[in-house]
Amino acid sequence: MYVKNFWGPLADEDVLDDDNRKNKEEEMYVQLKEWFSENGRNIISIFVKIDVERKAPYAFISFENN
């Protein structure tokens, strides 16, 4: 599943600094895992990335087949 528009605006310091960006992506990972694990299907993987140019995150979530 491709997910976008799941996070509010990001500040320059959240995007331009590598450590801050990685920390923010980890925070998003945890939040997405919480939100999408409630649907009853097992999550196989979550990939979160912040597009530096757009200052916007996107994610791919893979679920187990039921």
Backbone hydrogen bonds in HBPLUS format (Angstrom, degrees):
<---DONOR---> <-ACCEPTOR-->    atom                        ^
c    i                          cat <-CA-CA->   ^        H-A-AA   ^      H-
h    n   atom  resd res      DA  || num        DHA   H-A  angle D-A-AA Bond
n    s   type  num  typ     dist DA aas  dist angle  dist       angle   num
A0061-ILE N   A0001-MET O   2.85 MM  60  5.05 156.2  1.90 142.3 150.5     1
A0003-VAL N   A0059-ALA O   2.82 MM  56  5.07 161.5  1.85 151.0 151.7     2
A0059-ALA N   A0003-VAL O   2.92 MM  56  5.07 150.0  2.01 149.0 152.6     3
A0014-ASP N   A0011-ALA O   2.96 MM   3  5.26 138.3  2.13 105.8 118.0     4
A0015-VAL N   A0012-ASP O   3.03 MM   3  5.21 140.2  2.19 102.7 114.2     5
A0016-LEU N   A0012-ASP O   2.81 MM   4  5.77 176.1  1.81 170.8 171.2     6
A0021-ARG N   A0017-ASP O   2.86 MM   4  6.04 160.2  1.89 159.0 165.5     7
A0022-LYS N   A0018-ASP O   2.94 MM   4  6.15 161.0  1.98 150.7 155.4     8
A0023-ASN N   A0019-ASP O   2.96 MM   4  6.17 157.8  2.01 149.0 155.3     9
A0024-LYS N   A0020-ASN O   2.91 MM   4  6.10 156.1  1.97 148.4 154.9    10
A0025-GLU N   A0021-ARG O   2.86 MM   4  6.10 156.2  1.92 149.8 156.6    11
A0026-GLU N   A0022-LYS O   2.98 MM   4  6.18 150.1  2.07 143.0 150.8    12
A0027-GLU N   A0023-ASN O   2.98 MM   4  6.25 153.4  2.05 144.5 151.8    13
A0028-MET N   A0024-LYS O   2.93 MM   4  6.21 153.8  2.00 147.6 154.7    14
A0029-TYR N   A0025-GLU O   2.88 MM   4  6.08 152.4  1.95 143.7 151.5    15
A0030-VAL N   A0026-GLU O   3.03 MM   4  6.30 163.8  2.05 152.8 155.1    16
A0031-GLN N   A0027-GLU O   3.10 MM   4  6.34 159.9  2.14 145.0 150.5    17
A0032-LEU N   A0028-MET O   2.82 MM   4  6.02 166.2  1.84 157.7 161.2    18
A0033-LYS N   A0029-TYR O   2.91 MM   4  6.07 161.7  1.94 152.4 157.8    19
A0034-GLU N   A0030-VAL O   3.04 MM   4  6.26 154.1  2.11 144.2 151.0    20
A0035-TRP N   A0031-GLN O   2.92 MM   4  6.20 168.0  1.93 155.9 158.6    21
A0036-PHE N   A0032-LEU O   2.86 MM   4  5.94 177.5  1.86 160.2 161.0    22
A0037-SER N   A0033-LYS O   3.02 MM   4  5.72 135.2  2.23 137.2 145.8    23
A0039-ASN N   A0036-PHE O   3.49 MM   3  5.81 170.8  2.50 106.7 109.2    24
A0064-GLU N   A0042-ASN O   2.82 MM  22  5.40 161.4  1.85 159.7 163.0    25
A0044-ILE N   A0062-SER O   2.71 MM  18  5.31 162.3  1.74 140.7 146.1    26
A0045-SER N   A0062-SER O   3.40 MM  17  5.19 157.6  2.45 125.0 129.1    27
A0062-SER N   A0045-SER O   2.86 MM  17  5.19 167.5  1.88 150.6 154.2    28
A0047-PHE N   A0060-PHE O   2.84 MM  13  5.14 161.9  1.88 153.0 159.0    29
A0060-PHE N   A0047-PHE O   2.86 MM  13  5.14 149.4  1.95 142.7 152.9    30
A0049-LYS N   A0058-TYR O   3.01 MM   9  5.64 165.4  2.03 166.6 168.4    31
A0058-TYR N   A0049-LYS O   2.87 MM   9  5.64 151.1  1.96 164.3 173.5    32
A0051-ASP N   A0056-ALA O   2.80 MM   5  5.34 163.8  1.83 150.6 148.0    33
A0055-LYS N   A0051-ASP O   2.73 MM   4  5.52 126.3  2.02 145.0 161.0    34
A0056-ALA N   A0051-ASP O   3.27 MM   5  5.34 144.3  2.41 136.5 142.7    35
